[in-house]
């Protein structure tokens, strides 16, 4: 089988396509013939040795896949060869075959395309955990989403709308704001690219307040960080919840903590991957619920680009350059 490997830390263009032996399942494991692999921002960090976890070199990026079960190991009863499944694996997905824990496999309904099934686990799992478990988002609240056209951002827009919130989308271009509005955001705004001047930061805070009727954000979903964090925090409502998702703009921000005192607000960390390890049953139940919502048409993951395995580095480059809208998927065929 073929795999696109990170053999040394560096840019995505240096991934190497290699032939590897087909894997064999161990006890409780399955081998999946991968049809599609969703690309996420941790893949950008993994190949540069900037992520919290470090798989040993060489490794294949790609943390979520969908495909067909090829073979099962001992004591596997939940799936069988021929089943359509999606599974989160951390890394290794840029390959024609992968080994996965059978307990983490989600059955994919026939009406859900496999490219869509490969593109929801990390982003929608993160946003569901953020908005329900961490923020306790309530119907009618103002949810402001930064990076609203990216993978996690667009999923937050959709889930927020499904939960009854009033969603306001922020992005770096009008095209991206329009995409978010087409997926459920009621309003939106374009913010300048970093670095932001103090006047630009003040203008961003005022725009968020204006679009929330002067109240500020009840929940602010921030996967961007950098210069956007402080003006966003200044635009929180009383008892608001500021969700720290990630730092796609590059720098980890430092914010004046007196703002949380003045607003009675909270800064809430969101680490979906760690939460799935600490409470795997709840994580699996959440993913099954999300899969059902996708099958029912209540959520519609947006796959904007399909990149073949031989050019897998291009998929990571789209995220690295912040050019991706929705999800980018690496395909094996």
N, C-alpha and C positions, 0 to 999 in steps of 0.2 A: 504494500500500500504506500501511497505518497503522503507526505506531510510537509508543511512549511515551517521550518524550524528557526528559532532564535539560537544561534550558535555562539554569539557574543553580544554584549550589550551595545546598542547603537540605534541608528535610524531604521525605520521599517523597510526601507529599500534593500537592506542587507539580510533580510530573511532568506533562508536557503531551502529550496524544494529538494527533498531527498526521498529515496525509497527506503522503507523500513519494514521489518517483519510484521505480519499481522498479529495483533495481540490475542491472548487467550484469557478467558474469564477465570477468576478465582472463585472461591466460595462466596456466595452472595452477590456476585457480579454478573454483568452482561457485557457483551460486545455489541456495539451499535454501528451499523453502516451509516455514516454521516451523510446527510443530504445537504444540510445548510448549517452554518455556524454564525451566530450573532456576534458583532464586534462591539466592545464597550470600552469606556475610557480607561479602566484598569489595564487593558491590553497596551495602551499607549505607555503607561507607566512601567509595566512589567518588562518590556523590551529595553527600557532605559535603566533598569535596576532602581526604580524610584517608588516601588509599591511596598505595602506592608509585608507581603509574602514574597518569597523568592524561590520559585521552583528551580531545581538544579539544571544547569546548562548541559546539553542543549535541551530546549523544550519548545513545544508548539504553543503559541498564544491561542486564545479563544476559550471563553469560559462557559458558553451555553450552546448546545447543539440540538438538532432534531434529525431523526432518521428512522431506520428500520432495525429492529432487534435481529441480529445475525445469529447469536449463540448465547446460551445462558450457562452459568456455572452451577455448582451444587447448591441445593436448598433454595433455589429461586423459584417462587411460585406465583409472584405477582405479575410477571410478564412472560411472554414466550416468543420464540422466533416468528418473525413476520409482523409483530406489533409495531404500530407507529408511536414513537415516544419522543419526548423532549426531556432534557436533563441538564442540570447545572453541574459543571465539573471543575471549575476554578481555572484550569488551563488544559491545553492539549487538544482543543477543538479544531485547529487548522490541520485536519488530517482526515483521511478517507474512512478510518475506523478508530473508535475509542473504546476504552474499558470504563464502565461506570458502576456505581453502587446501585443495585436494582431498586433499593428502597427510595432512591431519589428520582426515579423515572416517573414521568407523568404521561398518561395515555393521551394521545392527540386525536380528537374526534375527526371523522372523515371530512367534515366540512371546513376544517382549519388547514390551510396550506402549510407545508413543512417549513417554508422560509419564514412565515409568520410565527410558527411555533418556536423557531429558533431565536426569535428576536424579542421575546417578552419577559423571560424569566428574570433577568438581572434588572432591567429598567422598571418593569411593572411591579416586580417583587419589591424593589427599593422604594418606589413611590407608594405602594400600598402600605408597607411597613411604616414609612415616614408619616403619611397622612392619617392612618387609622391608629397604629400602635403608639406613635411618638407624639403626634400633634392632636389627636382626638378631634379631627376636623368635623365641624357641625354644619348641617344644612343652613344656608343663608349667610355663612361667614365669608369674608373677603379673603380669597387665596391668591397671593401674588407669586408668580412663578418666573424666576430668572432663567435664562438659557432655555426658553420655552419651546424652541424648535428642535433641540437635541433629543437624544434617546430618552434620558430620564425626565427631561423637562416636558416633552410632549406626553409622556405617560402620566405625569403629574396633572397636566391639563385635563386629560381624559378622565382620570380617576376622580379628580376634584369635581368635575362636572357631574359625574355619575353619583357622587356622594351628596350632591345638592348645594355645593358651594358656588359663590360668584367668583369666577376665575378671571384674573387679569394677567396677561402674558407680556413679559419683557424679553426682548431679543436684540441682536445687533444689527438687524436690517428689517425693513418693512416687509420684505418677502417672507422672512421667518415669522414675524408677528402675524401675517395673514394666514400662514399655515396653521399656527396655533389657534387662531380664531376659527378656522375651518374645522378644527377638532374639538371645539367647545368653549374656548375662551370668549368671554363677553366683551372684553376690551383689551387694549394693549398699548405698548409704548416701545419706542426704539431708544436704546441707550448707546452712548459713544464707546468706542474701543479704548482700552487702557493704553497709557496712563490717563486718569481723569484729574482734571484740575479741581480746586476747591469749589469753584463756581459750578462746574459740571456735576460734582457730587451733590451740591445743594439743589441744583435743578432736578436731579434724579429723585431726591427725597420728596421734593414738592410735587413732582409728577405722580409719584405713587400715592401721596396723600390726596391729590386732586381726583385721581381715578377711583379712590375708595371713599369718595364723598366727604373728604376731610378727616376721616377717622383713622386712616392708616390700615396696614395689613393685619388681619387677625392671625393669619398663618403666612409666612414667607418661606418659599422653597428655593434654596440657593445652592445650585451645583457649580457656581462660577467662582465665587470668592473674590480675591484680589481687591481692587479699588471699589468694587460694588458693595462690599459687605457693610461698611460703615454707613453710607447713605441709606441702604436698605434697613439697617437696624434703627436708624433715626426715624424711619417712616413706619414703625410698628404701632399698632393700636394698644391700648391698655390691655394687659393680660395676653398680649400677642405671643406667638410661638415662632421663633426664628429657627428654621431647620438647616443644619449644616450638612449638606450632601456631598460636596467635593469642591475642587479648586481648579476647574477647567481653564480659567484665565491665567493660571500659572503660579501666582504667589499666594501663600497662606496668609490671610489678613490678621492684623492686630487691631482690636476695636476697644474703644473706651467703655469699660464696664459700668460706668455711671449711667449709661443710656438704659441699661436693663433696670436699674433702680428707678429712674424717672418714669419709665413706661410700665413698671410692674410686669415686665416681659421676661421671657425665658429664651435662652440659647440652648437648643436641643440637638445633640449629636445623633446622626443616623448612620449606622454601620450594618446594613442588611446582611452582608456575608457573615459577620460574627454572630448576628442574631439567629441565623439558621443553624449554626453549630450549637448554640446554647439552648435553643428550643426547636429542634427539627420537626416535631409534630405540628406545631403551630405554623411553621414556615410552609410545610407541605400542604396543610389545609388552606392556607392563604393562596398558594399557587393553584390549587385545584379550583378554588373559587374564581380566580382570575381567568383560568382556562375556560371555565363555564361561561363567564361573561363574554369572552371572545367568541366562543361557539354560538352564543345567543345574539351576537352582533351589538352588544352593549359597549364593547371596547374594540377598537380597530387599530392595532399596531401598524404604523406607517413605515414600510420598507422602501427607502428611497433609492437604494443602489444594490446591485448584485455583482460581486467581484469573484471571478474564478480563482480556485486555489493557487494556480500558478502565479497569480498576481496579487496574492493576499496582502502584501505590504502596502498596496495602494489603498486597501480598506482602512488600515490603521492610519495612514497618512491623511485621509479625509477627516478623521476625528482629531488628529493632532493639529491640523490646520483650521479646525473649527468650521469646516465646510459641510459637515454632514447635517442632514435634516431627517429627523426620525431615526431609523436604524439602517445601518449598513450590514449586509450579510455576505459572507464568503460561501460560495457554492462549490460542490464537489463534481458537478456534472456540467 
